[in-house]
């Protein structure tokens, strides 16, 4: 049967699928719009199932913040190729999924995929991802996600490969300082936000290394001098690795904690993701 161009366009606007696929679906459905939508969604699901075992080495970071509600989220979404990771449809998907995590609080990919999708509660998040798989013909999946509360800032690198979500306590109308700190985190990759966030066994190990170096440097020196050398080395390690103690990349006369304090803010924590990095 013949279908008119207006119906094809309407179906394309509704589903985002290619014109030829929309036309074929309408022909198969005998012109029934709802049946054509289901045909396309079934095709997307088949494409998703077929692609599900393929490796996903590329992707991007999505971030969403609602500072009115004081919540935000960051997510890593994987795909197979760099061109797809840069595609506007994939970028939108990553940001949609970050909003989903912020508002619904999923902590695992399995839980996220099963949730009703915020913009279309009759469908699941997995089905929303299926729409993108149907268009891109690549495996697409959420890899990891996190949600923070407080006054939030963020930064996502222009290619989407690195993203940061930052949480502080306090009130400010100037959110640029939060973006600046988020960019600092992206560049410097601190181990933790605050000293107390570092596991004690790691601090003990670093102190052991510092003391060993101090003994080597301070041969025949009194124990109290060795202790001071070791403490100085540990302090340097904290300044290199702990966000609050790192010199700000744009003004090394201030630490990050001093920069935030000048704005009436106090550091709470951060999440930094890089696409493809291995996490424990």
PAZAPA-4460 file (N, C-alpha, C; in steps of 0.05 Angstrom, whole numbers, plus 32768, in hexadecimal, padded with zeros to 4 digits):
% residues 280
    n_x    n_y    n_z   ca_x   ca_y   ca_z    c_x    c_y    c_z   seq   type   mol
   8011   7FE8   8000   8000   8000   8000   8011   8019   8000     1      X     A
   8006   802F   7FF7   8014   8049   7FF8   800D   8057   8012     2      X     A
   8022   8064   801D   801D   8075   8035   8025   8092   802E     3      X     A
   8017   80A5   803B   801C   80C0   8034   8034   80CB   8043     4      X     A
   8041   80DF   8038   8059   80EB   8043   8055   80F7   805F     5      X     A
   803C   8102   8063   8036   810E   807C   8037   80FA   8093     6      X     A
   802D   80E2   808E   802D   80CD   80A2   8049   80C3   80A8     7      X     A
   8059   80C1   8092   8075   80B9   8096   8084   80CD   80A7     8      X     A
   8080   80E6   80A2   808D   80FB   80B2   8083   80FA   80CF     9      X     A
   8069   80F6   80D2   805E   80F5   80ED   806B   80DE   80FD    10      X     A
   806E   80C7   80F0   807A   80B0   80FD   8097   80B5   8103    11      X     A
   80A5   80C2   80F0   80C1   80C9   80F5   80C5   80DC   810C    12      X     A
   80B4   80F0   810E   80B5   8103   8124   80B0   80F6   813E    13      X     A
   809F   80E2   813E   8097   80D4   8157   80AC   80C1   8160    14      X     A
   80B9   80B3   814D   80CC   809E   8155   80EA   80A5   8151    15      X     A
   80EF   80B9   8140   810B   80C0   8139   8118   80AE   8126    16      X     A
   8109   809A   811B   8115   8087   8109   8117   8093   80ED    17      X     A
   8127   8086   80DC   812C   808F   80C0   8112   808E   80B0    18      X     A
   8110   80A0   809C   80F8   80A2   808C   80F0   8088   807E    19      X     A
   8105   807B   8073   80FF   8062   8064   80F5   804C   8077    20      X     A
   80FF   804B   808F   80F6   8037   80A3   80D9   803E   80AB    21      X     A
   80D4   8058   80AE   80B8   8060   80B6   80A4   8059   80A0    22      X     A
   80AD   805E   8087   809B   8057   8071   8096   8039   806F    23      X     A
   80AB   8029   8073   80A8   800C   8071   8096   8002   8088    24      X     A
   8099   800E   80A0   8089   8006   80B7   806B   800C   80B2    25      X     A
   8066   8023   80A7   804A   802B   80A1   803E   8019   808C    26      X     A
   804E   8012   8078   8044   7FFF   8063   803D   7FE4   8070    27      X     A
   8050   7FDA   8081   804B   7FC1   808E   8033   7FC2   80A0    28      X     A
   802E   7FD9   80AD   8018   7FDC   80BF   7FFE   7FE4   80B2    29      X     A
   7FFE   7FE5   8097   7FE6   7FEC   8089   7FDD   8008   808E    30      X     A
   7FF0   801A   8095   7FEA   8036   809A   7FE2   803C   80B7    31      X     A
   7FE1   8027   80C8   7FDA   802B   80E4   7FF2   8037   80F3    32      X     A
   7FF0   804F   80FD   8006   805D   810A   8010   804F   8123    33      X     A
   7FFE   8046   8134   8006   8039   814D   8014   801F   8147    34      X     A
   8009   8010   8134   8016   7FF6   812D   8031   7FFB   8121    35      X     A
   8035   8011   8112   804F   8017   8106   8063   801E   811C    36      X     A
   805A   802C   8130   806C   8032   8147   8075   8019   8154    37      X     A
   8063   8006   8158   806B   7FED   8165   807E   7FDD   8153    38      X     A
   807A   7FDD   8139   808B   7FCF   8126   80A8   7FDA   8129    39      X     A
   80AA   7FF5   812A   80C5   8001   812C   80D2   7FFB   8147    40      X     A
   80C2   7FFB   815C   80CD   7FF4   8176   80D6   7FD7   8178    41      X     A
   80C7   7FC6   816B   80CF   7FAA   816A   80E9   7FA7   815B    42      X     A
   80EC   7FB6   8145   8105   7FB5   8136   811C   7FBF   8147    43      X     A
   8117   7FD4   8156   812C   7FDF   8168   8135   7FCB   817D    44      X     A
   8121   7FBC   8188   8127   7FA8   819C   8138   7F92   8190    45      X     A
   8131   7F8A   8178   8140   7F75   816A   815D   7F7E   8165    46      X     A
   8160   7F97   815D   817B   7FA2   8158   818A   7FA4   8173    47      X     A
   817C   7FAB   8188   8189   7FAD   81A3   8193   7F91   81AC    48      X     A
   8182   7F7D   81A9   8189   7F62   81B1   81A1   7F58   81A1    49      X     A
   81A1   7F5E   8187   81B7   7F55   8175   81D1   7F62   817D    50      X     A
   81D0   7F7B   8185   81E9   7F8A   818A   81F3   7F87   81A7    51      X     A
   81E3   7F7A   81B8   81E8   7F7B   81D5   8202   7F6E   81DD    52      X     A
   820D   7F5B   81CD   8226   7F4E   81D5   823F   7F5B   81C9    53      X     A
   823B   7F70   81B9   8252   7F7C   81AD   8260   7F8F   81C1    54      X     A
   827B   7F92   81BE   828B   7FA2   81D1   8284   7FBF   81CF    55      X     A
   8283   7FCC   81E6   827D   7FE9   81E7   8295   7FF7   81F3    56      X     A
   82A8   8000   81E2   82C1   800C   81EC   82C0   802B   81EB    57      X     A
   82AC   8036   81DE   82A9   8053   81DC   8291   805B   81ED    58      X     A
   828B   8075   81EC   8274   807F   81FB   8277   809C   8203    59      X     A
   8267   80A5   8216   8269   80C0   8221   825D   80C1   823D    60      X     A
   8264   80D7   824A   825A   80DD   8265   8243   80F0   8262    61      X     A
   822D   80EA   8270   8216   80FC   8272   8213   8106   828E    62      X     A
   820B   8120   8291   8208   812C   82AB   81ED   813B   82AB    63      X     A
   81E0   813A   82C2   81C7   814A   82C6   81C7   8155   82E2    64      X     A
   81C0   816F   82E4   81BE   817C   82FE   81A4   818B   8300    65      X     A
   8197   8188   8318   8180   8198   831F   8187   81A6   833A    66      X     A
   8192   81BE   8339   819A   81CB   8352   8183   81D6   8362    67      X     A
   816B   81D7   8355   8153   81DE   8365   814C   81C8   8378    68      X     A
   814E   81AF   836E   8149   8198   837F   8161   818F   838E    69      X     A
   8179   8199   8386   8192   8191   8393   819A   8174   838C    70      X     A
   8195   816B   8374   819D   8150   836C   81AA   8151   8350    71      X     A
   81BA   813E   834B   81C7   813B   8331   81D2   811F   832D    72      X     A
   81D9   8119   8314   81E4   80FE   830F   81F7   80FF   82F8    73      X     A
   8208   80EB   82F7   821C   80E8   82E2   821A   80CB   82D9    74      X     A
   821D   80C6   82BF   821B   80AB   82B4   822F   80A7   829D    75      X     A
   8239   808F   829B   824A   8088   8284   8239   8075   8273    76      X     A
   8235   807D   825A   8226   806D   8247   8239   8064   8231    77      X     A
   823A   804A   822C   824C   803F   8219   823F   8039   81FE    78      X     A
   8250   803A   81E9   8247   8032   81CE   8260   8025   81C0    79      X     A
   825E   801F   81A7   8273   8011   8199   8287   8023   818B    80      X     A
   827F   803A   8182   8291   804B   8171   8290   8068   8179    81      X     A
   82A6   8076   8174   82A8   8092   817B   8294   80A3   816C    82      X     A
   828F   809E   8152   827B   80AF   8144   825F   80AE   8152    83      X     A
   8257   8096   815B   823D   8094   8168   823E   80A3   8183    84      X     A
   8254   80A2   8191   8256   80B0   81AB   8253   80CE   81A7    85      X     A
   8259   80D8   8190   8257   80F5   818A   823D   80FD   817E    86      X     A
   822C   80E9   8177   8213   80EE   8169   8200   80FC   817D    87      X     A
   81F0   8110   8172   81DE   811F   8183   81CA   810D   8191    88      X     A
   81C1   80F8   8184   81AD   80E6   8190   81B9   80D7   81A9    89      X     A
   81D3   80D0   81A6   81E0   80C2   81BC   81E6   80D6   81D3    90      X     A
   81EE   80EE   81CC   81F3   8103   81E0   81D9   8108   81F0    91      X     A
   81C3   810A   81E2   81A9   810F   81F0   81A2   80F7   8202    92      X     A
   81A7   80DF   81F8   81A1   80C7   8208   81B1   80C7   8222    93      X     A
   81CB   80CE   8220   81DC   80CE   8238   81D1   80E2   824D    94      X     A
   81C9   80FA   8243   81BF   810E   8255   81A3   8106   8260    95      X     A
   8193   80FA   824F   8179   80F0   8259   817C   80DB   826F    96      X     A
   8190   80C9   826C   8195   80B4   8280   81A0   80C0   829A    97      X     A
   81B0   80D5   8297   81BA   80E3   82AF   81A3   80EF   82BF    98      X     A
   8190   80FB   82B0   8178   8106   82BE   8168   80F0   82CB    99      X     A
   8166   80D9   82BE   8157   80C2   82C9   8164   80BA   82E3   100      X     A
   817E   80B8   82E4   818C   80AF   82FC   8188   80C4   8312   101      X     A
   818A   80DE   830B   8187   80F3   831F   816B   80F2   832C   102      X     A
   8157   80EE   831C   813C   80F0   8326   8131   80D5   8331   103      X     A
   813B   80BF   8327   8131   80A5   8330   8145   8095   8340   104      X     A
   815E   809C   8340   8171   8091   8353   817C   8075   834D   105      X     A
   817D   806C   8334   8188   8052   832E   81A6   8051   8334   106      X     A
   81AF   803B   833E   81CC   8038   8344   81D9   8022   8334   107      X     A
   81CA   8012   8325   81D5   7FFE   8314   81C8   8000   82F8   108      X     A
   81D6   7FF5   82E4   81CB   7FF5   82C9   81B1   7FE5   82C8   109      X     A
   81B0   7FCF   82D6   8199   7FBE   82D5   8180   7FCC   82E0   110      X     A
   8184   7FDA   82F6   816D   7FE9   8302   8165   8000   82F0   111      X     A
   8178   800E   82E4   8172   8024   82D2   8162   801B   82BA   112      X     A
   816B   8005   82AD   815E   7FFC   8295   8141   7FF4   829A   113      X     A
   813B   7FEB   82B2   811F   7FE2   82B8   810C   7FF8   82BF   114      X     A
   8117   8010   82C5   8106   8026   82CE   80F4   8030   82B7   115      X     A
   80DC   803A   82BE   80CC   8049   82AA   80DC   8062   82A2   116      X     A
   80DD   8068   8288   80EC   807F   827E   80DD   8098   8285   117      X     A
   80EB   80AC   8290   80DE   80C5   829B   80CC   80D2   8286   118      X     A
   80D5   80D5   826D   80C6   80E4   8259   80B0   80D3   824C   119      X     A
   80B0   80B9   8252   809C   80A7   8246   8098   808F   8258   120      X     A
   808A   8093   826F   8088   807F   8283   807D   8064   827B   121      X     A
   806F   8063   8264   8064   804A   825A   807A   8038   824F   122      X     A
   8092   8043   824B   80A8   8034   8241   80BF   8034   8255   123      X     A
   80D0   8020   8253   80E7   801E   8265   80FF   802D   825A   124      X     A
   8113   8032   826B   812C   803E   8262   8139   802D   824D   125      X     A
   8137   8013   8251   8143   8000   823D   8137   8004   8221   126      X     A
   811D   8009   8221   810F   800E   8207   8118   8029   81FB   127      X     A
   811D   803C   820C   8126   8056   8203   8142   8053   81F6   128      X     A
   8153   8043   8203   816D   803D   81F7   816A   802E   81DD   129      X     A
   8156   801C   81DC   8151   800D   81C3   814C   801F   81AB   130      X     A
   813F   8036   81B0   813A   8049   819A   8154   8052   818E   131      X     A
   8168   8058   819E   8182   8061   8195   8191   804A   8187   132      X     A
   818F   8032   8192   819C   801B   8186   8190   8016   816A   133      X     A
   8176   8019   8167   8169   8015   814D   8173   8029   8138   134      X     A
   8179   8041   8141   8183   8055   812E   81A1   8053   8129   135      X     A
   81B1   804E   813F   81CE   804D   813C   81D9   8032   8134   136      X     A
   81C9   801D   8139   81D1   8001   8133   81EB   7FF9   8142   137      X     A
   81ED   8003   815B   8203   7FFC   816C   81F9   7FF4   8188   138      X     A
   8209   7FE4   8196   8203   7FDD   81B1   8206   7FF6   81C2   139      X     A
   81F2   7FFC   81D2   81F2   8013   81E4   81EA   800A   8200   140      X     A
   81FA   8012   8214   81F2   8009   822F   81FE   801C   8244   141      X     A
   81EF   8020   825A   81FA   8030   8271   820F   801F   827F   142      X     A
   8226   802B   8286   823B   801C   8293   823C   8021   82B1   143      X     A
   823A   803A   82BA   823A   8040   82D6   822D   805B   82DA   144      X     A
   8225   8061   82F2   8216   8079   82F8   8219   8080   8316   145      X     A
   8214   809A   831C   8215   80A2   8338   8204   80BB   833B   146      X     A
   81FA   80BF   8353   81E8   80D5   8359   81F3   80E4   8371   147      X     A
   81F3   80FF   8370   81FC   810F   8386   81E7   8123   838E   148      X     A
   81E8   812C   83A7   81D6   8141   83B1   81E6   8158   83BC   149      X     A
   81D9   8170   83BB   81E6   8188   83C5   81E5   819E   83B0   150      X     A
   81F6   81B2   83B3   81FA   81C5   839D   820E   81B9   838A   151      X     A
   8206   81B8   8370   8215   81A7   835E   8221   81B8   8346   152      X     A
   8238   81AE   833D   8244   81B9   8325   824D   81A2   8314   153      X     A
   8254   81A7   82FB   825C   8192   82E9   826E   819C   82D3   154      X     A
   827B   8189   82C6   828A   818E   82AE   828B   8175   829D   155      X     A
   8286   8177   8283   828A   8161   8271   829C   816A   825A   156      X     A
   82B1   815B   8256   82C4   8162   8240   82B6   8163   8226   157      X     A
   82C0   8173   8213   82B2   8178   81FA   82AB   815F   81EA   158      X     A
   82BC   814A   81ED   82B7   8131   81DF   82A7   811D   81F0   159      X     A
   82A0   8125   8208   828F   8114   8219   829E   80FD   8227   160      X     A
   82B9   80FC   8223   82C7   80E5   822E   82CD   80E7   824C   161      X     A
   82CD   8100   8257   82D1   8104   8274   82BB   8116   827E   162      X     A
   82B0   810F   8295   829C   8120   82A2   829F   8120   82C0   163      X     A
   8296   8136   82CC   8299   8139   82E9   827E   8144   82F4   164      X     A
   8276   8139   830B   8260   8144   831A   826B   814B   8336   165      X     A
   8267   8164   833E   8272   816E   8357   825C   8177   836A   166      X     A
   825F   8170   8384   824C   8179   8398   825A   8189   83AE   167      X     A
   824D   819F   83B6   8257   81B0   83CB   8240   81B7   83DE   168      X     A
   8247   81C1   83F5   8234   81CD   8408   8236   81EB   8406   169      X     A
   8220   81F9   8408   8220   8216   8408   820C   8221   83F4   170      X     A
   820C   823B   83F1   81FA   8249   83DF   820A   825D   83CE   171      X     A
   8205   825D   83B5   8212   8271   83A3   8201   8275   838A   172      X     A
   8201   828D   837F   81F5   8292   8366   8208   8290   834F   173      X     A
   8222   828F   8355   8237   828C   8341   8240   826F   833F   174      X     A
   8235   8261   832C   823C   8245   8329   8256   8240   8319   175      X     A
   8262   8256   8310   827B   8253   8300   8291   8246   8310   176      X     A
   8292   824C   832A   82A7   8240   833B   82A4   8222   833C   177      X     A
   828B   8218   833B   8287   81FB   833B   828F   81EF   8321   178      X     A
   828A   81FD   830B   8294   81F3   82F1   82B2   81F3   82F0   179      X     A
   82BE   8208   82FB   82DC   820A   82FB   82E8   81F3   830B   180      X     A
   82DC   81ED   8322   82E6   81D6   8332   82E2   81BC   8324   181      X     A
   82CB   81B9   8317   82C5   81A1   8308   82D9   819D   82F1   182      X     A
   82E0   81B3   82E3   82F5   81B1   82CE   8310   81AA   82DA   183      X     A
   8316   81B4   82F2   832F   81AD   8300   832F   818F   8305   184      X     A
   8319   8184   830F   8317   8167   8315   831C   8157   82FB   185      X     A
   830F   8160   82E5   8313   8152   82CC   8330   8151   82C4   186      X     A
   833E   8167   82C8   835A   8169   82C0   836D   815B   82D3   187      X     A
   8369   815E   82ED   837C   8154   8301   8376   8138   830C   188      X     A
   835D   812F   8308   8355   8114   8310   835D   810D   832D   189      X     A
   8353   811C   8341   835B   8116   835D   8351   80FB   8366   190      X     A
   835E   80F0   8379   8357   80D6   8384   833D   80D8   8395   191      X     A
   833A   80ED   83A4   8322   80F1   83B5   831E   810E   83BA   192      X     A
   8306   8115   83C4   82FF   8131   83C9   830D   813B   83E2   193      X     A
   830C   812B   83F8   8316   8133   8412   8328   811D   841D   194      X     A
   8339   8124   8430   834A   8110   843C   833A   80F9   8448   195      X     A
   8324   8100   8455   8315   80EB   8463   8307   80D8   844F   196      X     A
   8308   80DE   8436   82FC   80CC   8422   8310   80B7   8419   197      X     A
   8329   80BA   8421   833E   80A7   8419   833E   8090   842D   198      X     A
   833D   8077   8424   833E   8060   8437   8357   8061   8448   199      X     A
   8354   805B   8462   836A   805C   8474   8382   804B   846C   200      X     A
   837C   8034   845F   8392   8022   8457   83A2   8030   8441   201      X     A
   8395   8040   8430   83A5   804F   841C   83B6   8064   8429   202      X     A
   83AC   8073   843C   83BC   8087   844A   83D3   8079   8458   203      X     A
   83CE   8062   8465   83E4   8054   8473   83F9   804B   845F   204      X     A
   83F1   8042   8448   8404   803A   8434   8415   8051   842A   205      X     A
   8408   8068   8425   8417   8080   841C   842A   8089   8432   206      X     A
   8422   8087   844B   8434   808F   8462   844C   807C   8463   207      X     A
   8447   8063   845E   845C   804F   845E   8471   8056   8448   208      X     A
   8467   805D   8431   8479   8065   841B   8488   807F   8422   209      X     A
   8479   8092   842E   8486   80AB   8435   849C   80A7   844A   210      X     A
   8497   8096   845D   84AA   8090   8472   84C3   8082   8467   211      X     A
   84BE   8070   8454   84D5   8062   8448   84E6   8075   8439   212      X     A
   84DA   8088   842A   84E9   809C   841B   84F7   80AF   842F   213      X     A
   84EA   80B6   8445   84F6   80C8   8459   850F   80BB   8465   214      X     A
   850D   80A1   846B   8524   8093   8476   853C   8092   8463   215      X     A
   8535   8090   8449   854A   808F   8435   8557   80AA   8432   216      X     A
   8547   80C0   8433   8551   80DB   8431   8560   80E4   844A   217      X     A
   8556   80DC   8461   8560   80E6   847A   8570   80D3   848A   218      X     A
   8582   80C5   847C   8593   80B2   848A   85A2   80BF   84A1   219      X     A
   85A2   80B1   84B8   85B0   80BA   84D0   85A3   80D2   84DE   220      X     A
   858B   80DB   84D4   857E   80F1   84E1   856C   80E7   84F7   221      X     A
   8566   80F8   850C   8555   80F0   8522   8539   80E7   8519   222      X     A
   852C   80D7   8529   8511   80CC   8522   84FD   80E2   851E   223      X     A
   84FF   80F8   852E   84EB   810D   852B   84EE   811C   8510   224      X     A
   8506   811D   8506   850B   8129   84EC   8500   8117   84D6   225      X     A
   8504   80FD   84D9   84F9   80EA   84C5   84DB   80EC   84C5   226      X     A
   84CF   80EF   84DC   84B2   80F1   84DE   84A8   810A   84CF   227      X     A
   84B6   8120   84D2   84AE   8139   84C5   84B1   8137   84A7   228      X     A
   84C6   812A   849E   84CA   8126   8481   84B4   8115   8475   229      X     A
   84AD   8100   8484   8498   80EE   847B   847D   80FC   847A   230      X     A
   8477   810C   848F   845E   811B   8490   845D   8130   8479   231      X     A
   8473   813C   8472   8474   814E   845C   846E   8141   8441   232      X     A
   8479   8129   843E   8474   811A   8425   8457   8112   8423   233      X     A
   844B   810A   843A   842F   8102   8439   841D   811A   8433   234      X     A
   8425   8131   843E   8416   814A   8439   8417   8151   841B   235      X     A
   842E   814D   840F   8431   8151   83F2   841F   813E   83E2   236      X     A
   841E   8125   83EB   840E   8111   83DE   83F0   8119   83DF   237      X     A
   83E7   8123   83F6   83CC   812D   83F9   83C7   8144   83E5   238      X     A
   83DA   8156   83E4   83D6   816E   83D2   83D5   8165   83B5   239      X     A
   83E2   814F   83AE   83E2   8146   8392   83C8   8136   838C   240      X     A
   83BC   812A   83A0   83A7   8116   839B   838C   811C   83A6   241      X     A
   838A   812E   83B9   8370   8134   83C6   8366   814F   83BC   242      X     A
   834E   814F   83B1   8343   8167   83A4   8344   817F   83B5   243      X     A
   833B   817D   83CE   8339   8195   83DF   8354   81A2   83E3   244      X     A
   836A   8193   83E0   8385   819D   83E6   8395   81A2   83CD   245      X     A
   838A   819C   83B6   8399   81A1   839D   8399   81BF   8397   246      X     A
   83AF   81CA   838D   83AF   81E6   8383   839C   81E8   836B   247      X     A
   838C   81FC   836A   8379   8200   8354   8388   8205   833A   248      X     A
   8381   81F7   8324   8390   81F8   830C   8392   8214   82FF   249      X     A
   837D   8225   8304   837D   8240   82F9   838B   8254   830B   250      X     A
   838F   824D   8324   839C   825F   8337   83A9   824F   834D   251      X     A
   83C2   8248   834A   83CF   8235   835C   83D6   8241   8377   252      X     A
   83CF   825B   837B   83D3   8266   8395   83BC   825E   83A8   253      X     A
   83A7   8252   839E   8391   8249   83AE   838C   822B   83AB   254      X     A
   8385   821E   83C1   837C   8203   83BF   835F   8203   83B7   255      X     A
   8355   81EB   83B0   8338   81E9   83A9   8327   81F0   83C1   256      X     A
   832E   81E7   83D8   831E   81ED   83F0   831E   820B   83F5   257      X     A
   8334   8219   83F1   8335   8236   83F4   8324   8244   83DF   258      X     A
   8325   823B   83C7   8315   8246   83B1   82F8   8244   83B8   259      X     A
   82EF   822D   83C1   82D3   8229   83C8   82CB   823A   83E1   260      X     A
   82DD   823B   83F4   82D7   824A   840D   82D3   8268   8406   261      X     A
   82E3   8272   83F3   82E0   828E   83EB   82C4   8293   83DF   262      X     A
   82B7   827E   83D4   829C   8281   83C9   8287   8279   83DD   263      X     A
   828F   8273   83F6   827C   826B   840A   8273   824E   8408   264      X     A
   8284   823E   83FC   827D   8222   83F6   8290   820E   8404   265      X     A
   8286   81F6   8408   8296   81E1   8414   8294   81C8   8404   266      X     A
   82AA   81BB   83FD   82AA   81A3   83ED   829D   818C   83FB   267      X     A
   828C   817D   83EC   8280   8165   83F5   828C   814C   83E8   268      X     A
   828B   814C   83CD   8295   8135   83BE   8293   8139   83A0   269      X     A
   829C   8126   8392   829A   8127   8374   829B   810B   8369   270      X     A
   8291   8109   8350   8294   80F1   8340   82A1   80F9   8326   271      X     A
   82B6   80EB   831E   82C3   80F0   8304   82C3   80D6   82F4   272      X     A
   82B9   80D6   82DC   82B8   80BF   82CB   82C8   80C5   82B1   273      X     A
   82D7   80B1   82A8   82E3   80B2   828E   82D9   8099   827F   274      X     A
   82D0   809D   8267   82C5   8086   8257   82DA   8070   8255   275      X     A
   82D1   8058   825B   82E2   8040   8257   82F5   803A   826D   276      X     A
   82F8   804B   8282   830B   8045   8297   8301   802D   82A7   277      X     A
   8313   801E   82B1   830D   8006   82C1   830A   800E   82DE   278      X     A
   82F3   8007   82EA   82EF   800D   8307   82EB   7FF4   8316   279      X     A
   82F2   7FF5   8330   82EF   7FDD   8341   82D3   7FDA   834B   280      X     A
***
